[in-house]
Amino acid sequence: MQALSQELPTTRPHGQVVEIVVPVRNEQHVLEASIRRLHGYLTASFPFAFQVTIADNASTDATWPLARRLAGQLPQVRAVHLAQAGRGRALRQVWSASDADVVAYMDVDLSTGLEALLPLVAPLLSGHSDLAIGTRLANGAAVVRGPKRELVSRCYNLLLRATMRARFSDAQCGFKAGRTEVVQALLPEVEDQAWFFDTELLLAAQRGGLRIHEVPVDWVEDTDSRVDVVRTALDDLRGMVRVARQQLPSFAAIGVVSTLAYLGLFWLLRSVMGAVAANALALLATALANTAANRRFTFGVTGRQGRLRQHLEGLVVFGLGLALTTGALGLLERNAGTPSRAAELATLVAANAAATLLRFVLLRSWVFHPHRTATNAIKEIQSR
């Protein structure tokens, strides 16, 4: 990585510094006008010390030489060059090395009104919130954009809320900020290096119970934008699938162990009691252990807050699984009279597979729903 940098300002009117990153790739047509406009606004109207970082990621036009020239001409502006492309890669590189109090980024076309910058960073500098995002989808936002971009954005955010249980309204707006220590702690949890980077960062923050502040923005679409909206949306969808799959290996491993333990207990208990009673006791014992293991390893929930509620709700899920497996045994006995142990085990394996699918859906969407676990995490922190 090459960099032309000026030191972070030593004069801090309010004792705090905000570093604003502008990631660019082949943006020579708009870079100079945007950076001069941003710098002029910050100098005249922004009450905190600032650093603007132009993060060029693998431009093949004159973007990098132009960024170097701007860094040499404007105070508190620096330029960083990465050999590989990727907006997420550029943000990760700059943010991970920043010693500012708050790090932010905005798209180079400055589609978002700069008047929203102070409301974006103020709750971070005060310590009220951990991350902040501009939103075009909340009440109070004023947005001018074409129907294709409107449709893609709304569909993507709707899918994000439906499948990932996202509680933030606009994952794609290129106007975000975070407390530096919080962002740097979250970066190892984020894999994406391109457009899904900030969505994944927000999802990681939500899982951790962090506060995400939203600012309705004025936003005007840049009709000359180099961003391929459809391709970006498809990349985001692939990122969503990858994040969702991260929970499945842990759940599957716990499920295999639980199923083997359940079948082993059933086999042992069946020699001293009836099939229904043996099934209930074996399922109860393994359900308690299953809920505890999934709480910690699949859904990443720790601490005492909410633990009793989650185990009680886990017992409700156990009851549904018990109904499925007991019903399957009842059907087997009705059709086979006195079935063999092997037939009973085979029936329970099939019924337990359906119960396992139901368990995953209920644990993810109810027992360990992100909104509820985040609330518990905040209570845990406040009780310390």
Protein Blocks (a to p, Z undefined) as FASTA:
>chain_A
ZZddddddfbdfkopacddddddehilkmmmmmmmmmmmmmmmmmcbdcddddddehiab
lmlmmmmmmmmmpghiacdddfbgcfklmmmmmmmmpcbfbdcdddfklmaafklmmmmm
mmmmnomambdcddfkbghiacdddfklmmmmmmmmmmmmmmnopabfblkbgcdcddfk
lmmmmmmmpmbfblmmmmmmmmmmmmnopacddddddddddfkbcbdfklmmmmmmmmmm
mmmmmmmmmmmmmmmmmmmmmmmmmmmmmmmmcfklmmmmmmmmmmmmmmmmmmmmmnop
gcjehklmmmmmmmmmmmmmmmmmmmmmmmmmmmnopacfklmmmmmmmmmmmmmmmmmm
mmmmmmmgmklmmmmmmmmmmmZZ
